[in-house]
Amino acid sequence: KSVTFTPKLPKVGEYEVLLSYTANMGRDKNVPVTIVFDGGESTVMVDQTKQPKIDGLFHSLGKFKFKAGSTGSVTISNKGTEG
């Protein structure tokens, strides 16, 4: 299963992509999150057993260049995960 978020961005630029989750030992250590941006796509593996570092709420997936509009996306999947 997966869920995709497609933002409507006001202008071209570099944006930091953040993921919010509640850490728990029952979650997986390798949750795939795929970012589609201007110039390609990147999959970041997130360890959701560890508390996010930004205010205990958010985990940075990195900074990516996006076009204005709705061409980019972030997809969180459970492919290959346990927990």
JOVEN-V913423 format. One record per pair of residues at least 12 apart in sequence whose ideal C-beta (glycine too) atoms are under 8 Angstrom apart, sorted by the first residue. I is the first residue (numbers start at 1). J is the second residue. Records with the same first field share a line. If there is no record, write none. Layout:
BEGIN
I = J, J
END
This chain:
BEGIN
1 = 77, 78
2 = 75, 76, 77, 78, 79
3 = 75, 76
4 = 73, 74, 75
5 = 73, 74, 75
6 = 70, 72, 73
7 = 66, 70, 72, 73
8 = 69, 70
9 = 66, 67, 68, 69, 70, 72
10 = 68
11 = 68
12 = 38, 65, 66, 67, 68
13 = 65, 66
14 = 63, 64, 65, 66
15 = 63, 64, 65, 66
16 = 60, 62, 63
17 = 35, 60, 61, 62, 63, 64, 74
18 = 54, 58, 59, 60, 61
19 = 33, 46, 52, 58, 59, 61, 74, 76
20 = 52, 57, 58, 59
21 = 46, 48, 52, 59
23 = 48, 49, 50, 51, 52
24 = 48, 49
25 = 49
26 = 83
27 = 48, 49, 83
28 = 47, 48, 49, 78, 81, 82, 83
29 = 47, 48, 49
30 = 45, 46, 47, 80, 81
31 = 45, 46, 47, 48, 76, 77, 78, 81
32 = 44, 45, 46, 76, 77, 79, 80, 81
33 = 45, 46, 61, 74, 75, 76, 77
34 = 74, 75, 77
35 = 61, 62, 64, 72, 73, 74
36 = 71, 72, 73, 74, 75
37 = 64, 65, 66, 72
38 = 64, 65, 66, 67, 71, 72
39 = 65
42 = 62, 64
44 = 61, 62
46 = 59, 61
61 = 74
END
